[in-house]
Amino acid sequence: MSAELPGCHRYLNRVAPTPLVPVQLDRALPPVWCKLEFLNPSGSTKDRIARFILEKAWRQGRVTCGDRVVEASSGSTSIALALACAQMGLRFLAVMPEGVSNERVFIIRAYGGDVAFTPAALGIRGAIAEVERMGTEPGVFLPKQFANPDNAEAHRLGTAREVLDQIPGGKVDAVASGVGTGGTLVGLFEGLRENGCRVVPVLARPINLVSTHEAECCSFSARIPGVADAISEIFHPDRLPGLITAEVRDEDALATTRELIRLGFPVGPSSGLNYRAALDALRRLNDPTAQVVTVFPDRMERYFTTELFKPFV
């Protein structure tokens, strides 16, 4: 017997699909179809997995009002979970590596969540280890975003279907995304493919590596937060046949993000990364009718004190 969701939670269930819009920065190439995920309630695509995972756990009786949700996250997932927990009458604790931007901490606390820090040198792995230790405590629920298959399922059942309803002709030739948990790329690819699209999966990977101890959340680069290396248990190349990797220089990703902001898209660094990877996919496809989809994952406000905004200070 499923547990009834709390009444206030209905707000999250009434959120409209995010827009899918064509964005053309390179006139020599077709536009890229961009899913404006920064328009989700907490400002990122992670609202999808927070809502999906917590709703399922609630219905299964694995979490109930007053329980504590604990997650390891450098930012967006923690913010999304903090908002969802506020809606559902749950307590929330984000375990984050030291050094994340203050904006993210402030937002989590504003939603009533708590924040605990682990040593920066341990990266997200240190935060994950601390969360696993806390998972043995009574009344604690762990979403486990890096391993939970419901992460990808939220995008397979939700985001992918929205894209198919929104894109002209229901045709997608390639989908590009950076990988942190891997849920977005895996879920979108699987959802599009099972609905008849012969879609090429494109891994957006930032290059110009920095030393590991400087990279937030075990990132490929400290300058593009949330895009992590070898952390995901969801992302496996065998789930993404035909996978190609688009390497994007840090500075190009940041410059593209600033260009998008000037066009009125209030996005963070991973949006610039994803957009550049989508352009790479268009060049490889070499087809003026090709339709490539990517995601603008989150909003710019959580990056005001990072390198992204230095030119505007």
N, C-alpha and C positions, 0 to 999 in steps of 0.2 A: 504493500500500500504506500503510495507516494505521499510525502509531506507537502502540505500546502505552503506555497511561498508567501512571505509576509506582504501585506497589502501595499506598503510603500514601495516595494520592489517593482511594482507595475510601471513606474516611470521608465526604468531601463528597458522594459519590454516594448515600449512604445516609441523607441528611437527609430527614426526613419533611416533607410539605406543611405550611406554616404554617396555623394555624387561621383561619377566617373566622367572626367573631362579631357578633351584633347589639348595637349600643351606642345607647342612647336617652337623650340629655341633654335633649331638648326633648319633653315629654310631649304637645305639640300636634301632633307630627309622628311618622311611623313611624320605627322605628330605622334607623340607618345600618349597613350590613354592612361591617365593617372587617377587612381582611386584616392579621394581626399579623406583619408582616415583621420586626419587631425580634427575633423568635425565631429568625431565621436564625443560622448559626454565629458570624459576626463581629458580629451585632447590627443588620444592616440588609438592605434589599431588594437592595443592591448585590452581595450574595453571588451572586445569580442571574446577573448579567451577568459577574462575574469568573470564575465557574466555566464558564459557557457559552463565553465568548470564549477563555479559556485552553485549555479542552479541545479546542475546534475547531482552534486554532492548533497544539496538540501533535499531534493526529492528522494534520494536514496537513504536519507537519514544519517549520513555521515557527518553532517554539520547542522547545527541548529542555533537559534537565537542565544546570544551570549558567548558562543564559542569563540576561540581565537584562531585566526588565520595567520599563518607565518610563511613568508616567502623570501627567497634570495633574489634580489633584483637591483640593478644599478639605477633604475628610475621608472620607466614608463609602466611596466607591469605592476610595480608597487603602487604607483599613483592610481592605476585602474582598479586594483584590488581595494585600495583605501576607499575609493568612491563607492564601489559595489558593497563593501562591508558596511559603510555608513547607511546605505539604502536597506540593507537586510538585517540590521541589528546585530552585526558581528563585530568583534574586536579585531584589530589588524596590527601586525608587527612586520615591518620591512627590515631585513638584514642586508646591509649594503657595505661594500668595500669603502674604506675611508677615501676621501678625495672627490666624491661625486659633487656636482654643482649644488650650491645651497638652495637654489630654486626648487629642485626636486624634493629636498627634505622639507622645505616650507609647505609645499603643496600637500604632501602626505600628512603632515601634522595638522594642517588646516582641516582635512577631512576627518580628523580624530584618530588617525593612526599613530603608532609609535615607530621609532627608528632606532636600530642598534647597528653599530659599526664593527667591522672586522678589519684586521690589518691590510692596508693597501697592497703590500707585497704578496699577499695570498690571493689577490684578485677575487673573482666570483667563486672560485673553488673553495676558498676559505669561508665565504658566506654560505655556500651550499652545505658544507660540513657542519656549520653551526646550526643551520636549520634542521638538518637531519637529526642532530642530537636533541633538539627541542621537540621533535615529532613524537618522542616517546611519552611526552607529558599528556595527562588527561585533558580533554576538551580542546585539543589543538588539531587543526586541519592543515595539511600541507598541499598546496596546489601542484607543486613540483613542475613548474613550467618547462624546464629543460628536458623532462622525461615523459610528461603526461601526454598520451596520444590524443586526448581531448583538445589539446592545443591546436594541432593540425585539423582536427575534426571541426572545430569552430569555423575555420576558414573554408574547409571543403563544403560544409553545409550552408554557410552563410555568405562569406565574401565572394566565393566563386560563383554562386548562383546570382548574386547581385550583378556581378560583372557581365554574365551572360544575358541578363535581362536588359542591361544598359548599353552594351556595345553594339554598334550597327551590324546587323546580320547575325549576331550571336557568334561571331568568328574571332578567335584569338590565336595568333600565330606564335607568340612567345610571351612569357611572363618572367619579369626580372625582379629580384629582391635580394637584399643582403640577408645574411643568416646570423641570428643571435641564438634563439631557441630553435629555429628552423621551421616553426609551425606555419608561418605565412607562405613561404615558398612551396613547401610540401603540400599544404592544404589547398592552395590555389591551383597548383599543377594537377593534383589528383581530381579536384572538383571539375576543372575544365576538361581534362582528358576524358573522364567518364561520361561527360555530356557531349562527346563527339568532336572536340577540338584536337587537331593534330598540333599540339602546343610544345614549343621548345622551352625547357626550363633554363633560366639564366641566373647563375650565382654572381651577385655583385660583391666584389672583394676589393677593399681599399688596400693600396700598396704604399710604399715608402715607410717601411716598418720603423717603429721606435723600439727602444729597449723595453723588455717585458714589464719591468717594474714601474714604468711610466704609463703603461697602457691600462686604462680603466676597464675593469670587467674582462680581463684577458683578451682585450680587443686586438684585432690585427693592427689597429692604430688608435692611439689615445685621442686623435683628433676627430674620430668618427665613433662616438660612444654607442654601445649596444650591439655592435657587429663583432661577434666573438668567434674565437678559433677553438675547435675541438671540444666544445662544452656540450653541445646538443646531443641528446640520445634519440631525437626525432629525425634529424637530418642524416640520411644515408643515400649515397649516390645511386644505390640499386632501387630506391624508390622514385628516382628521377631519371629514367632512361633518356639518353640524348643530352644530358646536362652539359652546358658549356659554362666556362668561367669568364666573366668580364672584369678585368683588373682596371681599377680606377685610382689615379693618383689622388692622395689626400687633398692637395691644394685644388685640384680640379673639382672634387666633390664639394668642397667648401665654397669655391667660386660659383659653382652652379646653384648651390643652396642660396647664396646671396642674390643671384640673378632671379631666382624664383620668388624670393621675398620681395624684391623690387617690383615684380609683376603682381603682387598682392596675394601670394601664397605664403601664409605664416608658418613656415616649416623648419624642421631641424636638419642636422647634417646628413642623416641617413636618406633624406629625400633627394638631396643632390647626388649622393652615391647611387641610389636606385635609378634616377633619371639618366645619369651618364651610362649606366649599364644597359638601360633600355635602348639608348642611342647606338651602343655597340651592337646590340642584337639586330637593330634595323639595318645597320651596315652589312652585317653578315647575311641577313635574309635577302638583301639587294632586290627588293620587290616594292614598287611604289604603292601597292595596295595592301602591304603588310600592316597588321594591327598588333602592336606590342603593348602589353599592359604592365604597369608597375604601381607601386603603392607609395604615397606620401605618408609615412608612418606616424609622425607626431608634430606637435606645435613648437614654435620657436621660443616661447616664454621660458622653458626649462633650460635654455642655453644662453641666457643673457650674460652670464659671467664667464663664458667660455670663449675660445679663440674665434668662434663664428662671428661674434659681435665686436671684435676689436676694431675693425674699420669704422664702426659707427660711433665709437666712444669719442 
